[in-house]
Amino acid sequence: MTSPKKALQSDGVVLLRVGEYPYSTEEIDELIELCLTLPHPKGLGEENRVGVGRILVDPVDIVRAEMGQQLPEVEAPETARKILDIAASKKAMEFWADCFGLEEARLRRAQTNFLYPGGEVGFHNDHESNPNYRISIVIGLSDDYTGGDFIARVTPDDERRIRVNRAEILVAKPELQHAVSEVKSGKRMSLILFMS
């Protein structure tokens, strides 16, 4: 059986289950509880009908705001800090750095994504937001939905559909082309971390 680290290096994407990542069951439960309390305004453009709850704003976005673009806001700073205390703990950051062979991993941006029926995310890669990203992490916070598959375009001939359930973590290289298919029913919630 291929290790998650080898799968990540060869395919650019891997799904981790309980016991294969640095968070305890209690920490995942607490992350879910905290993320549910975040405001998540709906809509990020035509192709990305998703509600986003900001937890950490990328320094690149701050520079873009100085040049006239709108700065995303963290609307619940105290809740965001509690989420970051778990998601970016020393133990977690050492684990993620090891996954990508980095000396250290630094969290650049964090957000929750909420997709309701009809919501989807079009194909993109995370380098489009910031070419310095080295790790993209999707922590599943719900499993009471249909549709909403993570679609990874590993190669032009190899497109994989991956369901990210509650307490599962998808890790991807940020240059990977990916999308989220339309949610058919329920609510698909995830915590997204972008690291360099």
N, C-alpha and C positions, 0 to 999 in steps of 0.2 A: 504494500500500500504506500502511495506517495504521501510524504509529509506535507502539511499545509504550507510550510515555507517553500518547499520545492515546487508545489503546485502554483503558488503565487509567482515564483520566479519564471516558471515555464509558460503559464497561461495568462498571467497578469490579473487573475481573479481567483479567490478561494472563499468558500463558506466555512466558517468555524462554528462549532457547536459547543455547548456547555462542557467545560473541562479543557477546551483547546484555546482559551483566551484568558486574559488576566483578571477578569471580574468574577466575583462570587455571585451566586443566585440572589443573595440579599442586596448586593449592589445593583444588579440589573433591576430588581423590583423597585428599589429607591429611585433609579434613573427614570423608570417608567412613570412613577408617581410624580416626580418633579416635572418631567416634560409635559405631562398632561395639564399642568397649571400655567404653562407659558402661553402668552397671547400668540396667535399665529394667523396674521392677516392673510387673506387668500389672494393668489395671483402673482405670478412672475412672468408675465408676457403670454403671448398667444400659444406657444408650444409647451409651456410649463405651467399647467393649472395646478398649483400646489400652494398650500399654506405654509409659511415659514416662520418659525419662532427663533429669533436670533439669540445666541448664547455668547458668542465671541466674534467680533468683527475683525477681519483681516487687516493688518496694517496697510496693505496695498489699497484697500477700499478707502482708508483715511486719506491717503495721498490723492486718490481719484476725487474725493470730495473737495479737497483743496483746489482741484482743477475744475470744479463746477458740477461734478456729478453728485447725485443724491447719496448721502451716507446712510447705510442701513443702521438701525438703532437697536440696542439691547433694551427691551422694554421692561424686563423684570431682573435687574442686576443681582439681587440677593439670591433668587432662584438660580440664575445662571451660574453664580459662584459655587453654589452647592453642587450643581451638575458637573462643573469643571473639577471640583475637588475629587470626584469619583472618576470621571472619564479620563482626566489627565493626571492621575496620581503618579507618583514616582515609579511604582511597580508597573503600571500600565505603559508609561512612556518608555521604559527600558524594554518591555516586551515588544512594542511597536518598532522601536529602533532596530532591534534584533531581526525582526521580520524582513526589513529592507536593507540590512547590513549597514545601517547608519551608526555613526559614533554616538549621536543623540538625536532624538525626535523632538520637534517643537510644534506645538499646536498653533495653527495659524487662524483657523476659522472653525466655528462649531454652530450647528443649527439643528432644529427639529424640522422635519418635513411631514406634513399631514396631507394625505390624498383621500378625497371622498369619491363617491361614484361619479364617473366622468373625468376625474383627474388623471393626469399622466405627465410624464417628463419626456421631452423629445431627445433624440440622439445628440450627444455632446461628449466632450472629455473635460476633465477638471483642470487640465492645463490651460484651457481657454480663460478660466477665471484668474489663475495665477500660475505661470510656468515654473515657479519654485516649489509647487506641491510635489511631494514624493510618496505620500500615502493618503489614500481615501478610504474611510471606514464607515460602514453603514451598520448601525446597531438596530436590529429589529425590536420594536416596542409593542407590536400587536400581531395577532394572527386571525382575527375575526373579520377577514376580508376575502374577496375573490378578485381575480385579476391581479394587477399590480406587481407583475413579475419584473425583476431586474433583468434586463436584456444586455448581455455582454457580447460585443463583437470582437472575439478573440483574434480572428483573421477574417478576411472577406468571405471565406467559405465556412467559417466556424462561428455561428451565432448561438449563444447559450441562454436559456431562460432559467433564472434562479429565483425561487421563492425564498424571501428572507422572513422567517417567522419570529415571533417573540423569543428573545434570548438567543438568537442566532446573530452572528456578525459576519458580514461580507467585507472582505478586504480587497482592494483593487489598486493597481497602478494607475496614477492619475491620467496617463496618456491613453488609457483604454477607452474606446468609444462605447458608450452605454446609454441606456434609456430605461424608463419604467413604463410598462404597458398600462393601458387604461384600467383603473379600478372599476370593477363591475358592481360590487356591493360592499358594505361595511366601511371601515376607516383603516387605511394603511398608515401607520406611524413609524417613524424611524429617527434616530439621532445620528447626524452626519458629522464626522470629524475630518478635517483636512490638515495634514501635517507636512512639515518640511524637515 
